[in-house]
Amino acid sequence: MLANMAVSVTVLASGSKGNCSLVSSSGTRLLIDAGLSCRELLRRLLLCGQDPRAIDAVLITHEHADHVGGLRVLARRLKIPVYITGATYQAYQKCVRDNGGNRVTLERRETFCSGTAFQIGDITVTPFTIPHDAIDPVGFTFRSDGIKVGICTDLGYMPASVRDHLRGCHVLMIESNHDLELLRGGPYPWSVKQRVMSRVGHLSNDALADFLTSDYDGGAEFLILAHLSEQNNHPEIARTTAERALGEQRSLLGNRVMLAAQHEPLAAVRL
């Protein structure tokens, strides 16, 4: 049945230096976050065989620079709407200035509220609140052609509400940010380590493993580990921890573990 579907997920970049992903259906293309420069985002889209002019909108999870760094220039260049919560937009305006030092505005801004689904083309978007030290951070699920995609990074822990939203995903992109021992022994100041490990910080490999072991429905064909720390994690540690937690749920046809990277796009996942 899935062979006839036309949903894909392409992670253009994932990590503390910039985040952006592309979710495509048969008729709609959505960027999630714009944390790289406009030039680099366009380069990576073209590298993946995607026409930037075909992008329909960009959706923002929260206002941190690694998620909005290229937003203003990209939205203006492509003349596309930006979907963002009201509180996140206000926080974005406080932090971002143009070359003259003035607050910026997004010309085509669409406001959404966490918990309320909305439609863009043939994709139903459901934003949900996540625990992170931003003003109004959200994760998203996307539904089209019978396929559900979940994108959930930048969260300190997995509350029951987030777990519920992530049930039934065919593709799940989820944070596996740090190894606790590498973080504790790493170069970050203690205040930063505390922030990362807090309930509004980032999800560790072990915290993700606990979710995969105890409350994951096991239904995803692809599991994309995202937002891996370059300082406090290692791809093989993240992969091994997740695969061990998945146990017998992992197979050639289900729960194929993939790792999103910071410096190059991940090959598109297609359903």
SVG drawing of the C-alpha trace seen along z (x, -y; Angstrom):
<svg xmlns="http://www.w3.org/2000/svg" viewBox="-7 -52 44 61">
<polyline fill="none" stroke="black" stroke-width="0.4" points="0.0,0.0 2.8,-2.4 4.5,-2.1 2.0,-4.4 2.3,-7.1 4.2,-10.3 5.4,-11.6 9.0,-12.3 11.2,-13.8 14.6,-15.4 16.7,-16.6 18.8,-19.4 20.7,-20.1 20.3,-19.1 22.4,-20.3 23.3,-23.3 24.7,-25.2 21.5,-25.2 18.3,-23.2 16.0,-22.7 14.0,-19.9 11.7,-19.5 8.4,-17.6 6.8,-16.9 3.6,-15.4 2.3,-14.8 1.3,-18.5 2.9,-20.5 6.4,-21.2 7.0,-22.6 10.3,-23.7 10.5,-23.2 12.8,-25.9 15.4,-27.9 18.5,-27.9 21.1,-28.1 21.9,-31.1 19.6,-31.6 22.4,-30.8 23.3,-27.6 19.7,-26.4 19.2,-27.1 22.4,-25.2 21.3,-22.2 17.9,-22.2 19.4,-22.1 21.9,-19.5 18.9,-17.3 17.3,-17.9 14.6,-20.2 13.5,-23.4 13.4,-26.2 10.7,-27.9 8.4,-24.9 8.5,-25.5 5.0,-26.5 5.8,-27.7 8.2,-27.6 7.1,-26.5 9.0,-27.6 9.3,-25.5 10.9,-28.2 13.0,-31.4 16.5,-30.1 19.1,-31.2 19.8,-27.7 16.2,-27.5 15.6,-31.0 19.0,-32.3 18.2,-32.4 14.4,-32.9 14.0,-36.6 16.2,-36.5 14.8,-33.1 11.1,-34.1 11.8,-37.3 13.8,-35.6 11.2,-32.9 8.2,-35.1 6.6,-32.4 4.5,-32.6 6.0,-31.9 3.9,-29.9 4.8,-30.9 3.1,-31.3 2.3,-34.8 4.6,-34.5 7.5,-33.1 7.2,-35.9 7.4,-38.5 10.5,-36.8 12.0,-36.6 11.5,-40.3 13.2,-41.1 16.3,-39.1 16.7,-39.8 17.7,-43.1 18.3,-44.2 21.5,-45.8 20.4,-49.1 19.7,-47.8 15.9,-47.9 13.5,-45.2 12.5,-43.0 9.1,-42.0 7.9,-39.0 5.9,-40.2 3.8,-37.0 3.2,-35.8 0.6,-33.2 -0.1,-32.7 -1.0,-29.3 -1.6,-28.1 -0.2,-24.9 -2.8,-22.2 -4.8,-23.4 -4.4,-21.7 -4.3,-23.6 -4.1,-22.8 -1.4,-23.8 -2.2,-22.4 -2.8,-18.7 -0.9,-18.4 -2.6,-18.6 -0.2,-20.1 -0.7,-19.6 1.6,-21.6 2.0,-20.5 3.8,-22.0 7.3,-20.7 9.3,-21.4 12.2,-23.6 13.7,-26.9 12.0,-29.0 8.9,-31.2 6.4,-28.9 8.3,-25.9 6.4,-23.3 6.9,-20.0 4.8,-19.0 3.0,-16.1 2.1,-16.1 -0.5,-14.0 -1.0,-13.5 -2.0,-10.6 -2.5,-8.3 1.0,-8.9 1.9,-10.5 5.3,-12.2 6.4,-13.4 9.2,-16.0 10.2,-16.5 13.5,-18.0 14.7,-20.4 12.9,-19.0 14.2,-18.2 12.0,-15.2 9.1,-13.3 5.8,-14.3 2.7,-12.2 1.2,-14.7 4.2,-14.5 4.2,-10.7 0.5,-10.8 1.1,-13.1 3.9,-10.8 1.8,-7.6 1.1,-6.2 4.0,-7.9 5.3,-6.3 8.4,-8.5 9.6,-9.8 12.4,-12.4 13.3,-12.8 16.1,-14.2 19.0,-12.2 21.2,-15.1 23.8,-13.9 25.5,-11.1 25.3,-11.9 28.9,-10.8 30.3,-12.7 28.4,-15.8 29.4,-15.6 33.1,-15.2 33.0,-17.6 34.2,-21.2 31.0,-23.0 30.7,-25.3 28.7,-23.6 25.9,-26.1 25.5,-25.1 25.7,-21.4 22.9,-21.9 20.8,-23.7 21.2,-20.9 20.4,-18.2 17.4,-20.1 13.7,-19.4 13.7,-22.3 17.0,-21.4 17.7,-18.6 16.9,-14.9 19.7,-12.5 20.4,-9.2 19.3,-7.4 16.1,-9.5 15.2,-8.6 16.0,-4.9 13.6,-5.0 10.8,-6.3 11.6,-3.7 11.6,-0.9 8.6,-1.9 6.1,-4.0 6.9,-3.9 4.3,-2.1 6.9,-0.7 5.0,-1.6 7.5,-3.9 9.2,-2.6 12.0,-5.1 13.4,-6.5 15.6,-9.6 17.9,-10.5 18.3,-14.3 20.0,-17.3 23.1,-15.2 25.6,-17.3 29.0,-17.4 30.7,-18.0 28.8,-15.7 27.7,-12.8 28.9,-10.4 26.8,-9.1 27.5,-5.4 26.8,-5.8 23.4,-7.4 22.7,-4.7 23.7,-1.8 21.7,-3.1 18.5,-3.5 18.9,-0.1 19.4,1.6 16.2,0.0 14.2,0.9 15.3,4.6 13.2,6.9 11.0,4.1 13.8,3.2 13.7,4.9 14.5,4.4 10.9,3.1 10.5,1.2 12.2,-1.1 15.2,-1.6 17.5,-4.0 19.0,-6.9 21.1,-9.8 20.6,-13.4 23.8,-15.4 24.9,-19.0 27.1,-19.5 25.3,-17.6 21.7,-16.6 20.4,-13.2 19.1,-11.2 15.4,-11.6 13.1,-9.2 10.2,-8.3 6.9,-6.5"/>
</svg>
